[in-house]
Amino acid sequence: MEVQMDYSISKKYHAMMRAYERLRTISTDNGPNITNTDAADLAGSFFSECYHLKDWIKRDPVIGANVDVEAYLNEEGALRIIADYCNSSKHAGLDRKSRSGAQVEQVRTHVKIDLTAKVFVSSAQLEIIIGGKSYNAYKLATDGVAAWKTFFARNSIIIDPP
């Protein structure tokens, strides 16, 4: 008996949203459980899920033939930067033309510990420098989620509940 793998867009979208929630937690309040690598690991995980959602859309037998997801990625600011970051981290530098028009130059982690709170509060944010411009990874992630929601609405794509 052959088992068919489930490659539904909804499944990939929900994986992206779980990665987003983990990034949100580390970016806003991680309590005492923080390391200096969490922000980079969780941003990388979200960016990968977010960027590769396009592959699932392209391979969908109904939707893929009716939309130009690559063109949308190239016009949507946050998704372009996410794509370049993903491609750079996967291939140790861009292996294709930059979608954002610039190279990833630097990645910095910022850890914040609030000692004035009644409970221990910490957070970690990733800063990405591309083309001399600074981007906050959590802000990019939030904008990336919004961009995909816009894409789904424009193309009448319904995401099934988890």
N, C-alpha and C positions, 0 to 999 in steps of 0.2 A: 504494500500500500504506500503510495506516494503522498507525502504531506506537503501542502502548498504553503509557502511562507506568506505571512500577511504584510504586504507593503502599502497599506492604506495611508493616505496623506494624514488622516486624523491621528493615526498611531504615531507618526513622526512628529506631528505638531504637538501632541501631548508630551512626548519625550523632550522636545524643546522647552515646553513650559515647565516641566519638572527641573530641568537644568537652570532655567531662569529663576525659579524660586530658590534654588540653592545659592545662586549668585546674589539674589536680593538679600538673603539672610546674612551672608558674609559681608555684604556691602553696607548693611545697616546696623545689625546687632548680632554678634556671634557669641555673646557672653564671654566666658573665660576660655573657650575652645578655639583658639586662633593660632595659626602658624604663619610664617612669612611666605609660604608658597600657596596658601589657600586661594587668594585672589586670582593668581595666574592660572591655577588648575581649573577653578570653576568658570572663569571667563572663557578659557580655551574650550571647555566642555560645552558651554552654551553656544559659543560662536560656531563650533563644529555642527551642532544640531541645527542651528539657525540657517547656516549656509547650505548644508546638505539637504534641507527640506526641498530645495529647488530640484534636486535629482529625483525625488519621489514624485513631485508634481509632473516633471517631464515624462516619467515612465507610467503615469496613470493612463490607462487605455482610453478613457473618455476625456479627461481634462487636458492631458499633455499635448494632444494634437490641436487643441483650440486656444492655447495661450502661449505667449512668448515670454516665458519666465526669465530667460537670460536678459532680454531687453529691460524688463522691470528691475532686475538686480543692478543693471548698469545705470539706471536713472535714479535709483533710490539711495540717497546719501549714506544712511547708516548701513544698509545692506552692502554697499560697495566697500566700505571700510572693513566690515566684518569679513567679507570675502577675501580681501587682501591680507588681513591678519591670519585667517585660516590657511590660505595658500602659502603664506610665508612661513608659518610655524610647521606646516606639514612637510614642506620641501626645503627647509633651511634657507629660505629666501624665495622670492617670487620666481616661479618657473614659467610664467606667462605674463602678458601685458597687465599692468596694474589697472584695476577697475576704477580706483579713486584718483588715478593720475600721479600717485606718489608711492614711495617705498615706506615700509615700516622701519623707522629709524631707531626707536628705543621703546622699551617697556619698563615702567617703574611701578613698584608696589608701595602703597602708603598704608601704614597700619596706624589706627587711632585707638587709644585707650583712654576712657573717661574715668578718672579716679574720683570725680565729684559725685557720681551717682551712688545711690544706696546699694546697688548691686553692681558687680563688675560688668562693664559694657566695653566691648571692643568691636572694631570693624576693620575691614581691609578693602582697599579700592585699588584697582589696576588703572594706571594711566598709560595710554598708548600715544606715542608721538609718530605722526605720519605727515610727511611733507612740511615739517616744522610746526605743525599744529597739534595741540594736546587734546585728547579725547578721554573721557571717563568711560571705562568698560561697562559699568552698570547703566549709565545713560545711553550708551550705544545699544545695549541689550534691550532696554525699554523702547527705544526708537525702532529697533529691529522687529520686536513683537508687534508694535503698532503698524509698521510697514506691511508685515504679512497679513494682518487683519484687514488692512485696506485692500491688498491684492485679492484676498478671498471675497470681500464684498463686491469689488469691481467685476469679478469673474463669476459671481453667483456660486462660489464654492462653499459647501456646508461642511463644517467640521463636526463630526459625531462626538457625543460626550465620551469621556474616558470609560 
